[in-house]
Amino acid sequence: MTRFLLFLLGAYKRLLSPLLGQRCRFHPSCSDYARIAIVRFGPVRGSALALWRILRCQPLCAGGEDPVPEHFRFTRCHPDEEH
């Protein structure tokens, strides 16, 4: 399952991502975050973290530096100072 998810992420990064352009509010990008999370925590918990990251990728979050946590936890969204 892990290898399959990593394959899908790699295919997205090579084929679809260049067509969409840079859209991620965070660093690392959401696809890189998902890859690291899946490798670090396995397919279920890593995918849960990746989904949580995608849900936080919206205008009410400040974005910026957001590395994958060393220990499994859901990080909170930090509101953007402009709002």
N, C-alpha and C positions, 0 to 999 in steps of 0.2 A: 504494500500500500504506500509506504514512504517513497519508494522509487517511482511509482506511478505519479504521485503528486508532484515530485520534483521534476519529472519529465514534463508534466502539464505546465508547471511554472516556467521551465526553460523554453518550451514552445511558445508560450505567451510572450516571454521576454524577447525572443528572436523574431516572431512573426507579427504579433498584434501590437505590441507596445510601440514600435517605431511608427506605426500608422497613427496612433493616438497622440503622440507627442508627450512632453513632460507635463504631467498634471498633478503629481503627488505633492502634498503639503509638507510631507515629512522627509527626513533623511535617517536611515536608508529608505529607499522607495518601498511601497507596499509589497511589491513582488519579491524584493530582496528580503524584507522583513519576514514574509511568509516562508521563504526558503530557509532562513536561519532558524526560525521558530520550529519548523517541522523537523529539521535536523536535530535541534537541541532537545525538543520535548516530545517527539514522536508525532504521528499523523493526526491523532485526535486532539490532543492538547495544543499542538502547534497550529492546527487549522482553526481552533477556537481563538487563539491569540491573533491569528491573521484576520479572522472575521471581525474581531473586536477592533483591530486597527483600522480596517476599512470603514467600520461604522463611525469611528472617530474622525475620519477624513471628511470634514464638513466645515462650513464657515464659522461655527461657534468654537472651534478648537484653534489654538494659536499655531499649531504645526511646529516645524523646526526639528531639532535633534530628538529622536525617539528610538533608542536602541532596544533590541529584544532583551527583556530582563534575564538576569542570571538564574533566578528562581521563578517558577511559574506563578504569575500573578497578573491580574488585569489592571493596567495603569489607567488612571483617570484622565479625563480631558481637561486641559488647562485653558480656560476661556481666553480669548484674544483680548488684549488690553484696549484695543480700539473700540470695542462694543460697549 
